[in-house]
Amino acid sequence: MPPTPAGSGPSGTRDGVGLRLPTPVLRLAEATDDDVAPLVALWTACGLTRPWNDPERDIEDARSTATSTVLVGHVDVAGAEVVVSSAVAGYDGHRGWLYYVAVDPAWQGRGFGRETVVAAEAWLAAQGAPKVQLMVRHTNVAAVGFYQALGYTDQETTVLGRRFPVAQGGPDVG
Ligand SMILES: CC(C)(COP(=O)(O)OP(=O)(O)OC[C@H]1O[C@@H](n2cnc3c(N)ncnc32)[C@H](O)[C@@H]1OP(=O)(O)O)[C@@H](O)C(=O)NCCC(=O)NCCS
């Protein structure tokens, strides 16, 4: 969780004397090596990691694949660049997909989630993707409200999957 020193904390909060604090600028860019550890911490804090997924490998795979990317949102906190948001975007040649959409709990509710998804959508559109979609776990009711606010609708589709045995050389993803 990033520090929020007086006068530079998240927008939408108050500084103790009833004044609204300035909105920090969210800077979105493709992930660098320096972002990997903060990203894993962000996803852990947001409950997006699962025992069967290796988040560092997920980052490495997305960064090393030409048609996918890891977008990271930073804000300046007391002169330090802090990772506060993310989205992994990938174009499979037919549709664009989003994964690991996250905003640090200390910075949620200030529009950073929307900004991050809009940037990921723009990246997908630039790849030629005509559509963006994503999967939300049934237990993640809050995320559905967020995506609906961004114009996403239920695609009335059941997602089916099958894990490839690692011995067959398939990716060990969940
Ligand atoms: C979901 C998440 C990314 C939203 O980020 P955020 O920065 O808090 O969202 P924003 O402030 O940008 O909200 C954008 C809009 O969504 C709306 N919204 C956000 N959460 C909502 C909810 N639970 N129900 C309804 N609307 C919601 C906001 O009111 C806002 O609406 P507006 O732009 O019309 O005013 C963030 O809560 C998060 O990281 N959650 C944990 C990780 C997660 O579940 N990720 C999704 C995995 S599929």
PDBQT file of the ligand as one rigid body, heavy atoms in Angstrom, charges set to zero:
ROOT
HETATM    1  C1  LIG A 201     -12.228  -3.348 -10.045  1.00  0.00    +0.000 C 
HETATM    2  C2  LIG A 201     -11.200  -2.235  -9.833  1.00  0.00    +0.000 C 
HETATM    3  C3  LIG A 201     -10.075  -2.399 -10.874  1.00  0.00    +0.000 C 
HETATM    4  C4  LIG A 201     -11.856  -0.880 -10.004  1.00  0.00    +0.000 C 
HETATM    5  O1  LIG A 201     -10.861   0.124  -9.905  1.00  0.00    +0.000 OA
HETATM    6  P1  LIG A 201     -11.236   1.588  -9.368  1.00  0.00    +0.000 P 
HETATM    7  O2  LIG A 201     -10.068   2.474  -9.602  1.00  0.00    +0.000 OA
HETATM    8  O3  LIG A 201     -11.721   1.474  -7.976  1.00  0.00    +0.000 OA
HETATM    9  O4  LIG A 201     -12.451   1.997 -10.330  1.00  0.00    +0.000 OA
HETATM   10  P2  LIG A 201     -12.800   3.466 -10.853  1.00  0.00    +0.000 P 
HETATM   11  O5  LIG A 201     -12.672   4.416  -9.731  1.00  0.00    +0.000 OA
HETATM   12  O6  LIG A 201     -12.004   3.744 -12.073  1.00  0.00    +0.000 OA
HETATM   13  O7  LIG A 201     -14.319   3.282 -11.222  1.00  0.00    +0.000 OA
HETATM   14  C5  LIG A 201     -14.781   3.427 -12.559  1.00  0.00    +0.000 C 
HETATM   15  C6  LIG A 201     -16.284   3.380 -12.534  1.00  0.00    +0.000 C 
HETATM   16  O8  LIG A 201     -16.710   2.099 -12.046  1.00  0.00    +0.000 OA
HETATM   17  C7  LIG A 201     -17.634   2.291 -10.998  1.00  0.00    +0.000 C 
HETATM   18  N1  LIG A 201     -17.438   1.203 -10.052  1.00  0.00    +0.000 N 
HETATM   19  C8  LIG A 201     -16.291   0.814  -9.478  1.00  0.00    +0.000 A 
HETATM   20  N2  LIG A 201     -16.521  -0.244  -8.672  1.00  0.00    +0.000 NA
HETATM   21  C9  LIG A 201     -17.837  -0.493  -8.762  1.00  0.00    +0.000 A 
HETATM   22  C10 LIG A 201     -18.699  -1.468  -8.165  1.00  0.00    +0.000 A 
HETATM   23  N3  LIG A 201     -18.224  -2.384  -7.318  1.00  0.00    +0.000 N 
HETATM   24  N4  LIG A 201     -20.012  -1.452  -8.457  1.00  0.00    +0.000 NA
HETATM   25  C11 LIG A 201     -20.499  -0.550  -9.334  1.00  0.00    +0.000 A 
HETATM   26  N5  LIG A 201     -19.728   0.402  -9.943  1.00  0.00    +0.000 NA
HETATM   27  C12 LIG A 201     -18.419   0.408  -9.643  1.00  0.00    +0.000 A 
HETATM   28  C13 LIG A 201     -17.263   3.619 -10.389  1.00  0.00    +0.000 C 
HETATM   29  O9  LIG A 201     -18.365   4.180  -9.691  1.00  0.00    +0.000 OA
HETATM   30  C14 LIG A 201     -16.895   4.413 -11.623  1.00  0.00    +0.000 C 
HETATM   31  O10 LIG A 201     -18.050   4.884 -12.243  1.00  0.00    +0.000 OA
HETATM   32  P3  LIG A 201     -18.020   6.308 -13.027  1.00  0.00    +0.000 P 
HETATM   33  O11 LIG A 201     -16.730   6.379 -13.811  1.00  0.00    +0.000 OA
HETATM   34  O12 LIG A 201     -19.238   6.239 -13.893  1.00  0.00    +0.000 OA
HETATM   35  O13 LIG A 201     -18.087   7.326 -11.946  1.00  0.00    +0.000 OA
HETATM   36  C15 LIG A 201     -10.615  -2.292  -8.401  1.00  0.00    +0.000 C 
HETATM   37  O14 LIG A 201     -11.701  -2.222  -7.475  1.00  0.00    +0.000 OA
HETATM   38  C16 LIG A 201      -9.813  -3.521  -8.120  1.00  0.00    +0.000 C 
HETATM   39  O15 LIG A 201      -8.598  -3.545  -8.350  1.00  0.00    +0.000 OA
HETATM   40  N6  LIG A 201     -10.447  -4.567  -7.566  1.00  0.00    +0.000 N 
HETATM   41  C17 LIG A 201      -9.722  -5.782  -7.168  1.00  0.00    +0.000 C 
HETATM   42  C18 LIG A 201      -9.192  -6.535  -8.381  1.00  0.00    +0.000 C 
HETATM   43  C19 LIG A 201     -10.297  -7.005  -9.304  1.00  0.00    +0.000 C 
HETATM   44  O16 LIG A 201     -11.317  -7.518  -8.869  1.00  0.00    +0.000 OA
HETATM   45  N7  LIG A 201     -10.048  -6.826 -10.622  1.00  0.00    +0.000 N 
HETATM   46  C20 LIG A 201     -10.968  -7.274 -11.655  1.00  0.00    +0.000 C 
HETATM   47  C21 LIG A 201     -10.627  -8.673 -12.034  1.00  0.00    +0.000 C 
HETATM   48  S1  LIG A 201     -11.757  -9.295 -13.266  1.00  0.00    +0.000 SA
ENDROOT
TORSDOF 0
